[in-house]
Amino acid sequence: METNEHSFSFFAAPAQSTRPVRTMGIKEAYQYVTLDQKAMEATFELRKLHDDKERRRFKASHFDFACFSGVFSYRKDDSLVKHSGLICLDFDHVGSPNQLWNLRERLIQDPYFTTWLLFTSPSGDGLKWVVGIDPGRCDHATWFRALHNYILATYRVEVDEKCGNVSRACFLP
């Protein structure tokens, strides 16, 4: 377990899990999304599926997930033990692989937000962008609204509205 200011809860599949398995940090999450063999196999299987309903069902039953915004005793907004100083933004259906790559590069180079982690979503056509925020300046929901507006104005892409919840789960591919 990493013990840094950016610690957050990790949950084992299925998506109905409400109790975290452990606390992890950015380095562990990076290693998970780049090296975990079980996650890689599940990602490849998911990307072979074409029916949306089947894909949602497969993701919910096979993918571990994290709540990047903090450490939780239970996966609910009011069960936040400590905010991590992170928010995970979800960009769905970005477009072609070239459009996905271009957005990725632009987000990494963003002058106002530090990218702690950026990866392709399990489906393969979206991005998950984990950035630092200061929860001492305003609450999570206010940060989300500000980031949502900034991203729309700067990059002309929509952020999944559900990311406004502090306990928002993010599947790890």
matplotlib code that plots the C-alpha trace (Angstrom):
import matplotlib.pyplot as plt

x = [0.0, 1.3, 1.0, 0.8, -1.6, -3.2, -4.5, -7.8, -10.0, -9.7, -12.6, -12.7, -15.3, -18.2, -19.5, -21.9, -19.0, -19.4, -16.5, -13.0, -10.4, -7.5, -6.2, -3.8, -2.0, -1.3, 1.8, -0.1, -3.0, -0.6, 1.0, -2.4, -3.6, -0.4, 0.7, -2.2, -2.6, -6.2, -7.2, -5.6, -7.4, -10.8, -10.1, -9.4, -12.5, -14.7, -13.4, -14.5, -18.1, -20.3, -23.7, -23.8, -25.9, -23.6, -20.6, -22.1, -22.9, -19.3, -17.7, -19.8, -18.9, -15.2, -13.6, -12.0, -12.4, -11.2, -12.8, -10.0, -11.3, -10.6, -10.5, -14.0, -15.3, -18.2, -18.8, -21.2, -20.6, -21.2, -18.7, -15.7, -12.9, -10.4, -10.4, -7.4, -7.0, -7.9, -10.8, -11.3, -12.9, -14.5, -14.6, -16.9, -16.9, -14.2, -14.0, -11.4, -8.1, -6.5, -9.0, -8.4, -4.6, -4.9, -7.1, -4.8, -1.8, -3.7, -4.8, -1.3, 0.0, -2.8, -1.3, -3.7, -4.1, -1.5, -2.2, -1.6, -3.0, -4.5, -5.6, -7.9, -11.2, -12.0, -14.2, -11.3, -13.0, -12.8, -10.3, -10.1, -8.2, -7.1, -6.1, -5.2, -7.6, -7.5, -10.5, -9.6, -10.5, -14.0, -16.0, -15.8, -19.0, -17.8, -14.5, -16.3, -18.6, -15.6, -13.6, -16.6, -17.0, -13.2, -12.9, -16.0, -14.6, -11.0, -11.3, -14.9, -15.6, -18.2, -17.3, -19.5, -21.9, -21.7, -18.1, -19.5, -20.0, -17.1, -17.6, -17.7, -16.3, -13.9, -13.3, -9.7, -8.7]
y = [0.0, 3.5, 6.0, 9.4, 12.2, 10.7, 7.4, 6.0, 2.9, -0.1, -2.6, -6.1, -7.1, -7.3, -3.7, -4.3, -4.5, -1.8, -2.5, -1.6, -4.4, -2.0, 1.5, 2.2, 5.1, 6.4, 4.2, 1.0, 2.1, 2.7, -0.7, -2.3, -0.8, -1.5, -4.9, -6.8, -9.9, -10.6, -7.0, -7.2, -10.4, -9.0, -5.8, -7.8, -9.9, -6.8, -5.2, -8.3, -7.7, -5.6, -5.6, -2.6, -4.5, -7.5, -5.1, -3.4, -6.7, -8.0, -4.9, -5.0, -8.6, -8.8, -5.4, -4.3, -0.6, 2.4, 5.4, 7.8, 10.7, 9.2, 6.5, 5.2, 3.0, 2.0, 3.0, 6.0, 9.7, 10.1, 7.3, 9.3, 9.0, 11.2, 13.0, 12.1, 15.4, 13.7, 13.6, 11.1, 12.5, 10.2, 11.0, 8.5, 7.7, 10.2, 9.1, 7.5, 6.2, 9.3, 11.6, 9.6, 10.0, 13.8, 14.4, 12.3, 14.5, 17.7, 16.7, 15.6, 19.1, 21.0, 24.0, 24.2, 20.7, 18.0, 14.7, 11.9, 9.2, 9.0, 5.8, 4.4, 3.3, -0.5, -0.1, 1.3, 4.5, 6.8, 8.2, 8.4, 11.4, 11.6, 15.1, 16.8, 19.2, 21.1, 20.0, 22.7, 25.4, 24.1, 20.8, 18.0, 18.8, 22.4, 21.2, 18.9, 21.6, 23.9, 21.2, 20.2, 23.8, 24.3, 21.1, 21.9, 25.4, 24.4, 20.9, 20.9, 17.5, 16.4, 14.9, 12.1, 13.9, 11.0, 12.0, 14.7, 12.1, 11.8, 8.0, 7.6, 4.2, 3.9, 0.5, -0.4, -1.9]
z = [0.0, -0.9, 1.9, 0.2, -0.1, -3.2, -1.7, -2.8, -2.5, -4.7, -5.1, -6.6, -9.2, -9.5, -9.7, -6.9, -4.5, -1.8, 0.5, -0.6, -0.8, -0.1, -0.4, -3.3, -4.8, -8.3, -8.9, -8.0, -10.2, -13.1, -12.6, -12.5, -15.8, -17.6, -16.1, -14.6, -16.7, -15.6, -16.3, -19.8, -20.6, -19.5, -21.6, -24.7, -24.2, -23.7, -26.8, -28.8, -27.8, -29.9, -28.1, -25.7, -23.1, -23.2, -22.8, -19.8, -18.2, -18.9, -17.5, -14.3, -13.6, -14.7, -14.0, -10.7, -10.1, -8.0, -6.5, -7.3, -5.2, -1.8, 0.8, 1.6, 4.4, 2.0, -1.6, -0.9, -1.1, 2.7, 3.5, 2.4, 5.0, 3.3, 0.0, -2.2, -3.9, -7.2, -9.6, -12.4, -15.5, -18.0, -21.7, -23.5, -27.3, -28.2, -31.8, -34.0, -32.6, -34.0, -32.2, -29.0, -29.3, -30.0, -27.0, -24.8, -25.9, -25.3, -21.8, -20.8, -21.9, -20.1, -18.5, -15.5, -14.3, -13.4, -15.0, -12.4, -14.6, -18.1, -19.8, -22.4, -21.1, -21.0, -24.1, -26.1, -27.4, -24.4, -21.9, -18.1, -16.9, -13.3, -12.2, -9.0, -7.3, -4.0, -1.9, 0.7, -1.8, -2.6, -2.5, -5.0, -6.8, -7.4, -8.7, -11.1, -12.5, -12.9, -14.7, -16.8, -18.0, -18.6, -20.6, -22.7, -23.4, -24.0, -25.7, -27.0, -25.4, -22.9, -19.5, -18.2, -15.7, -13.3, -12.4, -10.2, -7.4, -5.0, -4.8, -8.6, -9.5, -12.4, -14.1, -14.5, -17.8]

ax = plt.figure().add_subplot(projection="3d")
ax.plot(x, y, z, "-o")
ax.set_aspect("equal")
plt.show()
